[in-house]
Amino acid sequence: MTLPGVLLLDAAGPEAGALARAAAARRHQVHAATTTTAYADYGPELKGLLAGHIVTDFTRPDRALDEIAAYARRRGVGAVLTVNEYLTELTAHLCAELGVPGNDPGRAHAARDKAAMAETFAVAGVRAPYTVLVRDADGLRAALADPSVGFPCVIKPVAGAGSAGVTVVSGPAGAAAAADAARTVAGMYARGGDPGVLVQAYAAGAEYSVESFTQDGNTTHLAVTRKQVTGGANRVETGHSLPVHLTPVVEAAVYREVKAAIRAAGIRHGASHTEVIVSRDGRCSVIEIGARLAAGQIGVLIQHALGVDVWAALLDVALGRPAALAPTTHGYATVRFVTSPRAGRLASLSGLPRVGPGVPFARWRAAIGGPVHEPHANGHRLGSFVVTGPDAAEVEERADTLLREIRIHVEPHPNGPGQVSEASTSAIAP
């Protein structure tokens, strides 16, 4: 019996690599749609897993759709997936073109374009912060004067991801600079042309995300994830922990809004990652939704804390098979992200945890001698590690201890004198 092939749109990154390994382990032929530059960066292991690949131009989605669909038909592809935020809309259209399980192509834009997302949420009655799309200085002034926005407010790009270009503005003085910063973030495959940015009312409260799977329109919530986030103007995630047990009333409110957001964004077959804020009085506001599995090692956390094989589940949903989503263990897991205390050149580091008992994952991304930045976006993280165990308090304490033991030495960058303060050796604060 010949099994259907599995096609990944952009197979780069740890999540896509895990998905490719899971498909290959099940004896599916694995294919990738990618770009020339991206394929050149694929490592030997990933290239060895691929039965074939197609090079296309994701900045031209209509052409990419035709090229990838033709390739998929020739190679017997029966499932199409992506973990790339920027390719979820194309994936929905490709699934519809091939007649395989996928999300609603007519609404997939709302899970990618944040202006469309805000409008869709408003129409569907999803509780979300009031949001205004502005395209010029007059529009920005009008939005800031709108009593439904107020201060503080959030200014962010329409098509960004990973907190890039997102600024919390406390007053009118910083708004123009924040809008300029948001405009510089066009998205990985954007072709430019739209100067719009979003001005959004600030939602105060605790930050969580909800990790869900939907199959044939039926949604299962795997976990609520607590986020650790920096303060100040640029909010960057420094840690995730799951599962979080909310009170029954708050959990019901969160799940109600998340399910409404999933329906509004047309998510019918696949994973979703919904970011929410829960206020002190227990009200839930949906900030954003992604039609994909969460990044930031959340898949690893789910596997180790709950015993759910998220990669196998993704494959099953994409192939139209029942997915095993019930927890088989009841543990706890957290990830800590390593960031630099200042901008400059990374001179040295020590103390990064090694993989071993209770530490199933550790990854370093920054190169010695390369530039590092203060964390203004998730892409400025230097590395990460995961800690697991049966007791939440003990896992959190161990993770914080390991984080304090990591030390990095940052020197001023030779091409930017005066850019940073004196060279220093610092513990990386949790």
N, C-alpha and C positions, 0 to 999 in steps of 0.2 A: 504494500500500500504506500503510495506516494503522499507524504504530508504536504500541506500547503506551505508555501514560502512565507517568510516574515520580512517585511520591509520597514526599516527605520529611516525616518527623515532626520538626518544629521545624527550620526552614531558617536559623536565626540562626547567626552565627559564620563564621570564615574557611573551615573545613573544609566546612561545609554549602554555603557560597557557591560553593566550587570544584566541589562535586558538582553543584549546580544548573547551573553554566555548562557542565560536561562533558555533562550530559544534554541541555541545550538545543542545544549544538553538534552533537549527533548527531540533532537534529530530533525528539526526544521532547518531548511536552508535559510540563511540570514543574508539579507541584502541591505544596502545603504544607498540613499539618495543624498548626495553631498556636493560640495563645491571643490574645485581643483585645489584651492589653498587648504581647505579643511582636510581633504583626503591625504595630502602630503604630511599632515601632522598626526594621522592615525598611527598608533604604535603597532609593533609587529604582532602582538597578541590579537588585537582587534582585526587587523588585516587578515590574519590567519583564520578568524572565525567567519569571514565573509565569503559567501559563494559567488558574489558579484556586487557591482556597484554601478551607479549611474551618476555622472557629473552633470549638474544643471546650474541654473542661475536663479536663486531664490528671490532676487530682487525683481524678477519678472514672473509673478505667480501664475499667470494664465499659461505662459509658455512652459513653465516648470510642471504645471498640472498635466499638460498634454504629453510631455516627454516622459514623466515618471509613470503615468498611467499606461503608456505604450510598453515601457520596460516591464512593468508589473504583470501585464497580461502575457508577455512573452515568457516570463520566468515563473509563472504559476503562483503568484503571490496571493495569499488568502487573508492576510492581516497587515494593516498599516498602523504604525505607532510612532509617536515622537515624545521625547521628554524635553524638547526645546520649546520654550515659551513662545518664541517668535514664529514657530511653524505649526501651531495648533490649528489655525484657520485653514491653511493649505491642507493639512491632514484631513480635516472634516470634508473638504471638497473632494479630495482624492478617494476617500472611503465611499462617498456617494457615487462617484464616477465608476468605481470598480464594483459597487454593490456589496461591500463588506461592512460589518458593524462599525459605526462611527457616530459622530455627533451631528447635529442638525446644521448643514452648511449655510442655511439661511440666517442662522443666529450666531454662528461661530465667531463673527466679527466682534460681538459683544464681550467675548472672553479674552480679547486681545487689545482692542482699542478702548482706552479707558473713558473717552468721551461717550462712545456708543454704550459702554457698560453702564455709566451713570444714567443715561437716558433710558436704557432698558430696565434698570432697577426701578426707576421712578414710575414707569408705565406699569410694571408688574407688581408694584406695591412692596418691594423689598426695602426694609429699613436701612438706609445708607446716608452718609453725610451729604448735605446739600452741595452741589457741584456746578460750577459755571465754566464754560469753555470761552477763553478769550484769545484774540488774535492780534491785538495791538495795544498800544499804551492807553488809549481811551477806554478800551474794553477792560483793561486791568484796573484802571481807576474806578470804573463803574462797579466792577465785581467787589472791590475792596470796600466800596461804600454801601454795598447791599447788606442790610441788617441780617439777612439769613446766613451770611458768611461770617462776619465779625473777626475778632482777633483773640487768640492766635488763629491762624489759618494755615492751610497746606497748599503750596504751589508745586505742581509736578508735571512731568511730561505726559503726553497723550499715549505714547507707545513704548515707554521705557519698561525696565524690569530691574529687579535687584536693588531697589532704592536709589538708583542713579538719578541725579537731577531732582530729587525730592527735598524740599526745604520747608521747615516749620517757621513761619514768619510771625513775629510778635507785634509788628506795627508796619505802617506804610513805608518807612524808610528803607527797609530791606527788600521790598516787594519787586522792584524793577530788576535788581540783580538776581533774585531768585527766579524770576521769569526768564531772564537770559540764560541762566544755568539750565533750566528745564528745556529750553529750545535747542540746546546743544545735544540733547539725548534724542536721537532719531530712531533708535531700534536697530537691531543687528542687520536686517535686510531692507531697511527703509530706503526709498529713493528721494526723500526730501520733498520740499515744496509746501508743506503746511506749517505755518509758524505758530499754530495754536498750542496753548498750555492750559492746564486746569487749575482753577482756584477752588479750594474745597474747604468747607467748614471743618474745624478741628474737632475730633471725637476724643474726649478724655476717657481714660479707663485702662483696664488691663488688656494686653494684646495677646491674642491666641490665633491659631489657625486650626481648621478642621480638615482632616484628611479623609476623603470619601471615595467610594467606588459606585458607579452607576451602571446597571446592566438592564437593557430593555426598559429603561425609564425608572427602574427601582433602585433606590439609593441605600447603601450601607455606609454608615460612618464608622471608620476604623478607630479613630482617636482624635481627641482634642490635644493640641500641642501648645504648651506655654512658650512664649518668646521672651528672651532677654534682649533688650533694646537700649542703645545708647540714648542719652538725653541731648539737649541742645538743638541746634537748627537742623542737623543732618542725623536722622534716626537710622542706625545700622544695627542689624540683628547680630548679636554676639553669642547667642546660644538658643537651643531648642530643647525642650524636655517633654516626654510623654510616657504614659497617658496621664492627663490631668482629669481629676474627678470633680466636676462642678456640682453644685447643689441641684437637685432634681428640677426645681423651677427654672434656674438659670440655664441648665442643659437643654431643657425643652425649648426655651426661648432661642437659644443659639441654633439648635437643630432646625427649628421652624424657619428661621431666616436663611440659613444655609441651603435648605432644600428649595426654598423659593428662588434663591440666586441660581442654583443649579438648573432649575427648570427654565428660568428666564434666559440663561446663556445657552440653552439648547444642548446641554450635556446629557446624552442618552446612553453612550457606551464608553466607559473609560474612567480614569481617575480625575479627581478635582482637588484643588488646594484653595481653600477659602479663608481669607484673612478677615478677622473680626476684632472689634473692640467691645468689651463688656464694661459698662459704666458701674459706678458704685451701687446704683439702685437695681442692677441686674439687667438693664436693657442692652440688647445686642445690636450693633451696627455693623453691616457688612462693608468692608473697605474695598476689597478687590476679590476677584475669583480667577483662577487659572485652570484651564481645561487640560490638566496634566498632573502627573505625580509631583509632589513637592520636591524641591532640590534641598541642598544643605544637609544631606545625609539623613533626612527624615525617613526615607525608605529603610535605611539601616536600623534606625531606632525602632521602627515598627516590627521589623523582623526579630530583633533581639528582645524587645519588651513584650510583644504579643504573640510571637511565633507565626505570624502571617507572612507567607512568601509573596511579597508584593509584585515581584517580577513575574512569577508564575500566574498571579491573578491578572496582571495586565495582559499577558498573552491569552489567557482563557477568555477574557472579556472581548479582546480584539478578534478572536476566532469564533465567537458566539457560543462558547462553552460555559457551563456553570463554574463560577470562580469560588475557591475556598477562602472565605473571608472571616470565619469565626476564629477568635483567639484560641491558641493551643497552650499558651503560657500566660502568666500574669506577673510580669516583671516591670522594670522601669529602666528607661534609657535617656541619656542626655548627651548633647554635643556641645562642645565649646569651640568657638572660632578664635584663632589667634590674630591679633591686630597689632600694628605698630603704634608706639606712643607718639611718633612724630614723623614728618616727611624727611627723606634723605636717602642714604645708601645703606643697604643691609650689610654690615661688616661681619657679624657672626651671630650664632644662636646656640643655645644649649638647653637641655632639659626637656625636649619634646618627648612625650610618652611613647613607649614602644608597644606594639601590638602584643597582647598577652591576656592572661585571665582578667576578665572584667573590662578590658580595653580592646574591643574587636576591630577598631578602625583608627588609623592615624595617618594623616596626609599633610605633607608640606608642599606649598606651591611656589614660594618665593625663592629666587636664586641669590646665593651669596654674591655680593658685589652689585646686585641689581637695585633699581629704585623701589622704595616703599613709600606709602602714603598714610597720613592719618585717615582713619576710616570715615569716608564720606559716602561710600556705597558698598554693597556687599562684595563687589569685585575687588575691593582693597584688602580683603582678608588674606593673611599669609599662610594659613593652614588650619587644620581642625583635628579633633580627636573625639571619640565616642567612649562613654563609660556606661556600663550596664550593671544591673544587680537586682535583687529582690526587694530592696528597701529604698524608697525615694530619698529619704533624708541622707542615708549613707552614700548613695550614688552622687547626689549633689555635692556633698562635702568632699568626696574624693575628687570629683571633677574640679572643684575650686582649688583644692590643694595642688593638683597636678598643673593647673593653669598658672598658679603662683610660682611654680618651680621653673617655668620656661623663662629664659632670659634672652633678650636680643640686644645687640649692640648696633646702634644706628649712628652713622656719621653724616655730616653735611654732604650733599651731593656735589661732586666737583664741578658740575655744569650749572649749579645754582647757588653760588655763595650768598650767605645771608638768608637762604631759604629756610633753614632750620636753626635751632639753638645748638649749643655745644654738644659734641659727641657724648653719648651717655649709655650706660647699661641699665636697663630697666626691667623689672618684672612686668609682665603683661597683665594688667588688671582685669578681673572678670567683669 
